[in-house]
Amino acid sequence: NEVTKLESQYKPIFSANHYVGCTGSQPSTRGFTCSVWQLFHYLTVQAARTEISQDPLEILQAMHGYIKHFFGCTNCAEHFQAMATKRKIWSTPNKDDAVLWLWAAHNEVNNRLAGDSTEDPLFPKIQFPSQSSCSGCYKQPISPAIMETNWDKNAVLSFLKNIHNPEYISRYGVEHEELLQPTIEKLRQKRMIGNVFSDMDMRMGMLLYVFCIGMMVIAFKLFAFKGYRKKPYGHDLLGKV
């Protein structure tokens, strides 16, 4: 009943099984689970970009509750809850750290499932982002013996905020694009049109201002000195004697 009420309140709510950005090379790989990860990454970034709520746990708590109560894979849900406890999900101090918490958790899951039967051979479970997609996200290791990736977390945060920015998300395969936030190109065009109209309005305003001043000067000449005109006398008609 609660879900039905919320669907009615926040419609349109979509339900689909066509995962364009998460299509796997096999029917059993990627798809829904990939899309769930992408959705929550997007939501943590959106929460960090807005001031609607100051709660750093808003998105992480929603994801934790969804996976705990609704996710179809019980084993996966238990693994996620154990990892969340180990990584102290409830101690996340701010919204930027929530973005990084989910990123680190996803990389831990990728590391655990790398080479697993659920892995798509064309989309291996790597530590994200790769060096080719974000070379600045990697620091040079202090020692060659250190195997753990040495991340520049500030660079990672900027990278995540960029790729999950709604202005840059691909619209490929989207059937109802008008329901999404505008792309960066559309926002740029809108600003250009707005600037054109602003300049035009300014020119029209200046012309109207000059026209009004001119009309006031003319009105002043016609009416202001009307009572001071020289009165006609008879000798003026006959000429001076």
C-alpha positions in Angstrom: 0.0 0.0 0.0 2.8 2.4 0.8 4.6 1.7 -2.5 1.3 2.3 -4.4 0.8 5.6 -2.6 4.3 6.8 -3.3 4.0 5.7 -7.0 0.9 7.8 -7.3 2.5 10.8 -5.5 5.7 10.8 -7.5 4.6 9.5 -10.9 5.6 8.8 -13.5 7.5 5.8 -12.1 9.1 3.5 -14.7 9.5 -0.2 -14.7 11.6 -1.7 -17.5 13.9 -4.6 -18.3 15.8 -2.9 -21.2 19.1 -1.9 -19.7 20.8 0.1 -22.4 23.9 1.3 -20.4 24.1 -2.1 -18.5 23.4 -4.5 -21.3 25.6 -7.7 -20.9 27.1 -9.9 -23.5 25.0 -12.7 -22.0 21.4 -12.6 -20.7 22.5 -13.6 -17.2 25.1 -10.9 -16.7 25.0 -7.2 -15.8 21.4 -5.9 -16.5 19.4 -5.3 -13.3 22.2 -5.5 -10.7 24.5 -3.2 -12.8 21.6 -0.7 -13.1 21.0 -0.7 -9.3 24.6 0.2 -8.7 24.5 2.9 -11.3 21.2 4.3 -9.9 22.6 4.7 -6.4 25.9 6.1 -7.6 23.8 8.7 -9.5 21.7 9.4 -6.4 24.6 9.9 -4.0 26.1 12.4 -6.5 22.8 14.2 -6.9 22.4 14.4 -3.2 25.9 15.9 -2.9 25.1 18.5 -5.6 21.9 19.8 -4.0 21.0 21.4 -0.7 17.5 19.8 -0.4 18.7 17.7 2.5 21.8 17.8 4.7 21.5 14.2 5.7 24.7 12.3 4.5 22.9 8.9 5.0 19.8 9.7 3.0 20.8 7.7 0.0 23.0 5.1 1.7 20.2 4.3 4.1 17.7 3.9 1.3 20.1 1.6 -0.6 20.8 -0.5 2.5 17.1 -0.8 3.3 16.3 -1.8 -0.3 18.9 -4.4 -0.5 18.1 -5.8 2.9 14.3 -6.1 2.4 13.7 -6.3 -1.4 16.8 -7.5 -3.2 16.1 -10.9 -4.8 19.5 -12.4 -4.0 19.6 -13.3 -0.3 23.3 -14.2 -0.3 24.1 -10.9 -2.0 22.0 -8.9 0.5 23.8 -10.6 3.4 27.2 -9.9 1.9 26.3 -6.2 1.4 25.0 -5.8 5.0 28.1 -7.4 6.4 30.3 -5.1 4.3 28.2 -2.1 5.3 28.8 -2.8 9.0 32.5 -3.5 8.5 32.9 -0.2 6.5 30.9 1.7 9.2 28.2 3.0 6.8 26.3 4.7 9.6 29.3 6.8 10.5 29.6 8.5 7.1 30.1 12.2 8.1 29.0 14.2 5.0 27.5 13.8 1.5 30.8 13.8 -0.4 32.0 11.0 1.8 28.7 9.2 1.0 29.7 9.3 -2.7 33.1 7.9 -1.9 31.7 5.3 0.5 29.6 3.8 -2.2 32.4 3.9 -4.7 34.8 2.1 -2.3 32.1 -0.5 -1.5 31.4 -1.1 -5.1 35.1 -1.7 -5.7 35.3 -4.1 -2.8 32.4 -6.1 -4.4 34.1 -6.0 -7.7 37.3 -7.3 -6.1 35.4 -10.1 -4.4 33.5 -11.2 -7.5 36.3 -10.8 -10.0 36.6 -14.1 -11.9 33.3 -15.3 -10.5 30.8 -17.2 -12.7 28.6 -14.0 -12.6 31.3 -11.9 -14.2 30.6 -10.8 -17.8 33.7 -11.8 -19.9 33.4 -8.6 -21.9 33.0 -6.4 -18.8 35.5 -7.6 -16.2 35.1 -6.5 -12.6 38.0 -4.0 -12.3 38.8 -1.4 -9.8 37.0 1.7 -11.0 37.9 4.1 -12.5 40.6 2.5 -14.6 43.9 4.4 -15.2 42.8 4.9 -18.9 39.6 6.7 -17.9 41.1 8.7 -15.0 44.9 8.7 -14.7 44.7 11.5 -12.2 42.7 9.3 -9.8 45.9 7.3 -9.1 48.8 8.3 -6.9 52.2 6.8 -7.4 52.7 3.9 -4.9 55.2 4.6 -2.0 56.8 1.2 -2.6 56.5 -1.4 -5.4 55.7 -3.9 -2.6 52.4 -2.1 -1.8 49.7 -3.8 -3.9 46.7 -1.8 -2.8 45.7 1.0 -5.1 46.8 4.4 -3.9 43.9 6.6 -4.8 43.7 10.4 -5.0 40.2 10.6 -3.5 39.7 14.2 -4.3 40.3 13.4 -8.0 38.0 10.3 -7.7 35.2 12.5 -6.2 35.5 15.0 -9.0 35.5 12.2 -11.6 32.4 10.6 -10.0 30.5 13.9 -9.9 31.3 14.5 -13.5 30.2 11.1 -14.9 27.1 11.0 -12.9 26.1 14.6 -13.6 22.6 14.5 -15.2 23.7 17.0 -17.8 26.3 14.5 -19.2 24.3 11.3 -19.0 23.8 9.6 -22.4 20.2 9.7 -23.7 20.9 6.7 -26.0 17.9 4.3 -25.9 15.7 6.7 -23.8 12.1 6.7 -25.0 10.8 9.7 -23.0 13.7 12.2 -23.0 11.4 15.1 -22.2 11.0 13.7 -18.6 14.7 13.8 -17.9 16.8 16.8 -16.9 18.2 18.7 -19.9 21.6 17.8 -21.3 24.5 20.3 -21.1 24.0 21.2 -24.8 20.3 22.0 -24.2 21.2 24.1 -21.2 23.8 25.9 -23.3 21.3 26.7 -26.0 18.8 27.9 -23.5 21.3 30.3 -22.0 22.2 31.6 -25.5 18.6 32.2 -26.3 18.1 33.9 -22.9 21.1 36.2 -23.7 19.7 37.1 -27.1 16.4 38.1 -25.5 18.1 40.0 -22.7 20.1 42.1 -25.2 17.0 42.7 -27.3 15.1 43.7 -24.3 17.8 46.1 -23.3 17.9 47.8 -26.7 14.1 48.1 -26.8 14.2 49.6 -23.3 16.8 52.2 -24.4 14.7 53.1 -27.5 11.6 53.5 -25.4 13.5 55.6 -22.9 14.8 58.0 -25.7 11.3 58.1 -27.2 9.7 59.1 -23.9 12.3 61.8 -23.3 11.7 63.2 -26.8 7.9 63.3 -26.2 8.4 65.0 -22.9 10.5 67.7 -24.5 8.0 68.3 -27.3 5.1 68.4 -24.7 7.0 70.9 -22.6 7.6 73.2 -25.6 4.0 73.0 -26.7 2.2 73.5 -23.4 4.6 74.9 -20.8 5.2 78.3 -22.5 1.7 78.6 -23.9 0.6 81.2 -21.2 3.7 83.4 -21.8 3.1 84.2 -25.5 3.1 88.0 -26.3 -0.3 89.6 -26.4 -1.2 91.2 -29.8 -1.7 95.0 -29.8 -3.3 97.3 -32.5 -0.1 99.1 -33.3 1.5 95.9 -34.0 -0.9 95.5 -36.9 -0.4 99.1 -38.2 3.2 99.2 -37.6 5.2 101.5 -35.3 4.8 105.3 -35.7 
